[in-house]
Amino acid sequence: MISPEDMEAELRALGEALDTPAPPPADVARAVRARLERPEQESPAERRRARPRWRWLAAGTAVLVAVLLGLTPQGQAAVAHILRLAGVEIHVGEPGPLPSGAPSPLPDEKRVTLDQARRMVRFPVQVPAMLGEPQDVRVSDGGRVVSLFWPGVRLDTYDGLLTVVWRKDLGEPWPEEVTVGSAPGWWIAGPHGLTYLPRSGGTQEPVERRAGPTLVWQQGQAGHRLEGVPSRDRAVKIAESMR
Amino acid sequence: MLVARYSAVAHRTAALLGAGEETEDVVQEAFVKAFRHLRTFRREAAFRPWLLRIVANETHTITRSRGRRADLVLKAGAEPDLRVPDDPEDVAIATDRRAKLLSAVRALPEREREAVVCRYFLQLSESETAEVLGCPLGSVKSRTFRGLARLRKEVGGDLS
């Protein structure tokens, strides 16, 4: 049989022989500009954004140029380490004081039934068999997050592939790497600062609160965070019982 | 400028990941999303895989919404040029073999196919592939390995 190396070389040669025509970049740029200028139909939050598109586009391009040229200190965060997984950015370093007071709801939070939630979002909403039917179900931020509640336990499922949805600030110990089913995840054992970063970016204030022990993992298109289960092993078992 | 620089690779990625006739739509939407989400882009990350990941996600969304599995590569009318011009003696055999290999790649399970397409057709590194497909490096390795093994079994012995 053919060796793996030859197979690889053959695949590369085949790839080079595959012609994938693309329209002239100028046409693409024009079409993209037209889409950016078109009024958005995505979410109420984004529709509220009042600034003219072209200005945003210009600003965006400028930012990108600056980023590519290395002109901004973006990314040179003051914290020691940043971990990213499943739409969650974990800053490990010297966290400030934990947020206190009553947590405010996520943007545009609505109380719904499980079936309604499933119709309102684009990702699958699963329920851990070990916990049974949730007592409360909320959908927030135009269908970006679904939160299920049991006494003392909260499970957020969210569209977590493209953007950072949550930020967590914590000190030592480091989050622990775990495996949920076959998916990678993190276990954060202690209380930490949790910030929800709204989809609309600058137009809405991030929502900050104190979070308890949390398991974070990704499954398919959706990110998950399970909060309030004190034992790591039990949290992983609950996560693995999602149906 | 951004579009000019990445348009070709974005089209190629969408087409090879199975966007079919919707390739242009996928690419335009991906650029729109890239502009809208620029603030989440970090300098320490490379821009190309970040953009290609959006392209891959859009391709997923569109193939799901049309209710069928992504068709690898090219629809009728855009069949690839599989001839091997430098090798006139064996043109027929080599062309046949490439066509066979291409259909074997098409028939791979989705995850293995995506990994093989990224690694060999798009010639991305393992870590770029992991970022584009949104999976851990280990999964890229194992999916590529399994895909290669399957392809060797399918077409490996034909010419020896």
Interface residues (C-beta under 8 A of the other chain):
Chain A: M1 I2 P4 M7 E8 E10 L11 R12 L14 G15 A17 L18 D19 T20 P21 A22 P23 P25 A26 V28 A29 A31 V32 R35 L36 W56 L57 G60 T61 V63 L64 V65 V67 L68 G70 T72 Q74 G75 Q76 L161 L162 T163 V164 P184 G201 Q218 Q221
Chain B: M1 L2 V3 A4 S7 A8 A10 H11 R12 A15 L16 T23 E24 V27 Q28 E29 F31 V32 K33 F35 R36 H37 L38 R39 T40 F41 R42 R43 E44 F47 R53 I54 N57 H60 V73 L74 A78 P80 D81 L82 V84 R98 L101 L102 V105 V116 Y120 F121 L122 Q123 G134 P136 L148 L151 R152 K153 V155 G156 G157 L159 S160
